[in-house]
Amino acid sequence: MVAAPEGFSVRVFVTGAGGQLGRELVEVFADHDLVALSREQLDVADRDAVFDALLGAKPDAVVHAAAWTDVDGCEADTDRAWRVNSLATRHVAGAARLVGASVCYISTDYVFSGDGVFPGDTGRPYTEWDQTGPRSMYGRSKLGGELELGAEDTVVRTSWLCGRHGANFVKTMLRLAGERDDIAVVADQHGCPTFADDLAATVRLLVTSRLPGTFHVTNQVPTTWYQFAKDTLSAAGLDADKVRPVGTADLGPPRPAPRPVWSVLDNAALRLSGLPLLADHRESLQRLVKELVDR
Ligand SMILES: NC(=O)c1ccc[n+]([C@@H]2O[C@H](COP(=O)([O-])OP(=O)(O)OC[C@H]3O[C@@H](n4cnc5c(N)ncnc54)[C@H](OP(=O)(O)O)[C@@H]3O)[C@@H](O)[C@H]2O)c1
């Protein structure tokens, strides 16, 4: 594959820079000419503000990490979901086009149905070329964002994000382990945990190498939330037997947005391009838990 050499100097603009991934992006692009704006500094749903900011900064690449990630909230306020996740991406893509910048848009496993590549056919990971079919408003609005992009842009779909910054599953499990003797976790939803620092490093590679197209980028080796919870407690030296498996159906009233049963993304575009895959999620989990526990 012909790609610009990694490390090719680009002026980078990051949206959603205050978020879980955004903060890692700020670190990973620290040696670049970087403009990184949090929601307080730039509301991506404000078209004029987006055009002002991008025309002022004149970046070569925009990493668009801003999103409304409240999956259940999106069901309750669909207009806000469309505005922040879909229409705002139109603003970002339009302004980027004016200044000749490419966009790297961070997307999600929720663009798929979560029922399997073919209905009920769980066991086969979704590739970048499989049919999308979101079942939640969050997934529909993130897919709407994907549809705003052009041939020069990059879509990075990821899943089960966790890391040092912000609230996430690993932090929740560590907290619950200190509060409870019994932690019920769903054992029938499958996916690949992804660590924000590992993801940010691959985003950097794709951006500085100027690789357009859709890429699935997750840490390797699928698991269930139940097994991930047990591995989290074990990594912290805590009693993993506190974690009890339950089925999604046993969890009381269903949540407003359906959770995908099968969210495993095949990182086929990376793999078939000979680009490095992210580490086994259990390796990155050890690193994150150590950092959180040592704090
Ligand atoms: N978390 C996951 O498990 C997961 C999985 C797959 C894909 N993704 C995708 O990965 C990307 C990063 O997610 P994340 O986990 O880092 O989420 P996050 O922590 O919620 O970060 C998103 C950031 O966007 C900001 N934002 C919200 N509305 C905005 C607006 N109108 N203008 C500008 N900024 C706005 C948020 O600010 P506030 O916090 O102030 O609202 C937040 O700082 C998102 O595109 C998400 O869809 C996440």
The ligand as an SDF file (V2000), in Angstrom:
LIG
                    3D

 48 52  0  0  0  0  0  0  0  0999 V2000
  -17.2130    5.2840   24.5350 N   0  0  0  0  0  0  0  0  0  0  0  0
  -17.3440    4.2180   23.7490 C   0  0  0  0  0  0  0  0  0  0  0  0
  -17.4800    3.0760   24.2250 O   0  0  0  0  0  0  0  0  0  0  0  0
  -17.2820    4.3730   22.2590 C   0  0  0  0  0  0  0  0  0  0  0  0
  -17.4060    3.2170   21.4810 C   0  0  0  0  0  0  0  0  0  0  0  0
  -17.3510    3.3570   20.0970 C   0  0  0  0  0  0  0  0  0  0  0  0
  -17.1530    4.5980   19.5140 C   0  0  0  0  0  0  0  0  0  0  0  0
  -17.0640    5.6980   20.3010 N   0  0  0  0  0  0  0  0  0  0  0  0
  -16.8620    6.9920   19.6370 C   0  0  0  0  0  0  0  0  0  0  0  0
  -15.5840    7.4600   20.0140 O   0  0  0  0  0  0  0  0  0  0  0  0
  -15.5820    8.8760   20.0510 C   0  0  0  0  0  0  0  0  0  0  0  0
  -15.0170    9.3310   21.3820 C   0  0  0  0  0  0  0  0  0  0  0  0
  -15.8260    8.8000   22.4160 O   0  0  0  0  0  0  0  0  0  0  0  0
  -15.4620    8.9930   23.9450 P   0  0  0  0  0  0  0  0  0  0  0  0
  -15.6230    7.6970   24.6240 O   0  0  0  0  0  0  0  0  0  0  0  0
  -14.1840    9.7490   24.0560 O   0  0  0  0  0  0  0  0  0  0  0  0
  -16.7010    9.8990   24.3770 O   0  0  0  0  0  0  0  0  0  0  0  0
  -16.7400   11.1660   25.3170 P   0  0  0  0  0  0  0  0  0  0  0  0
  -15.8100   11.0070   26.4550 O   0  0  0  0  0  0  0  0  0  0  0  0
  -18.1990   11.4020   25.5950 O   0  0  0  0  0  0  0  0  0  0  0  0
  -16.1590   12.2960   24.3690 O   0  0  0  0  0  0  0  0  0  0  0  0
  -16.9440   12.9890   23.4460 C   0  0  0  0  0  0  0  0  0  0  0  0
  -16.6470   14.4480   23.6350 C   0  0  0  0  0  0  0  0  0  0  0  0
  -17.4550   15.1850   22.7220 O   0  0  0  0  0  0  0  0  0  0  0  0
  -17.9600   16.2830   23.4320 C   0  0  0  0  0  0  0  0  0  0  0  0
  -19.1480   16.8500   22.8220 N   0  0  0  0  0  0  0  0  0  0  0  0
  -20.4420   16.5120   22.9920 C   0  0  0  0  0  0  0  0  0  0  0  0
  -21.2410   17.3220   22.2940 N   0  0  0  0  0  0  0  0  0  0  0  0
  -20.4170   18.2160   21.6810 C   0  0  0  0  0  0  0  0  0  0  0  0
  -20.6480   19.3350   20.8480 C   0  0  0  0  0  0  0  0  0  0  0  0
  -21.8940   19.7060   20.4900 N   0  0  0  0  0  0  0  0  0  0  0  0
  -19.5780   20.0440   20.4030 N   0  0  0  0  0  0  0  0  0  0  0  0
  -18.3230   19.6840   20.7640 C   0  0  0  0  0  0  0  0  0  0  0  0
  -18.0430   18.6580   21.5570 N   0  0  0  0  0  0  0  0  0  0  0  0
  -19.0930   17.9160   22.0140 C   0  0  0  0  0  0  0  0  0  0  0  0
  -18.2190   15.7940   24.8190 C   0  0  0  0  0  0  0  0  0  0  0  0
  -18.3290   16.8740   25.7220 O   0  0  0  0  0  0  0  0  0  0  0  0
  -19.2300   16.7100   27.0390 P   0  0  0  0  0  0  0  0  0  0  0  0
  -18.6380   15.5670   27.8130 O   0  0  0  0  0  0  0  0  0  0  0  0
  -19.0880   18.0370   27.7000 O   0  0  0  0  0  0  0  0  0  0  0  0
  -20.6090   16.4180   26.5540 O   0  0  0  0  0  0  0  0  0  0  0  0
  -16.9860   14.9320   25.0600 C   0  0  0  0  0  0  0  0  0  0  0  0
  -15.9250   15.6990   25.5690 O   0  0  0  0  0  0  0  0  0  0  0  0
  -17.0240    9.3140   19.8050 C   0  0  0  0  0  0  0  0  0  0  0  0
  -17.1570    9.7090   18.4650 O   0  0  0  0  0  0  0  0  0  0  0  0
  -17.8400    8.0670   20.0520 C   0  0  0  0  0  0  0  0  0  0  0  0
  -19.0110    8.0550   19.2820 O   0  0  0  0  0  0  0  0  0  0  0  0
  -17.1030    5.6230   21.6640 C   0  0  0  0  0  0  0  0  0  0  0  0
  1  2  1  0
  2  3  2  0
  2  4  1  0
  4  5  1  0
  4 48  2  0
  5  6  2  0
  6  7  1  0
  7  8  2  0
  8  9  1  0
  8 48  1  0
  9 10  1  0
  9 46  1  0
 10 11  1  0
 11 12  1  0
 11 44  1  0
 12 13  1  0
 13 14  1  0
 14 15  2  0
 14 16  1  0
 14 17  1  0
 17 18  1  0
 18 19  2  0
 18 20  1  0
 18 21  1  0
 21 22  1  0
 22 23  1  0
 23 24  1  0
 23 42  1  0
 24 25  1  0
 25 26  1  0
 25 36  1  0
 26 27  1  0
 26 35  1  0
 27 28  2  0
 28 29  1  0
 29 30  1  0
 29 35  2  0
 30 31  1  0
 30 32  2  0
 32 33  1  0
 33 34  2  0
 34 35  1  0
 36 37  1  0
 36 42  1  0
 37 38  1  0
 38 39  2  0
 38 40  1  0
 38 41  1  0
 42 43  1  0
 44 45  1  0
 44 46  1  0
 46 47  1  0
M  CHG  2   8   1  16  -1
M  END
$$$$
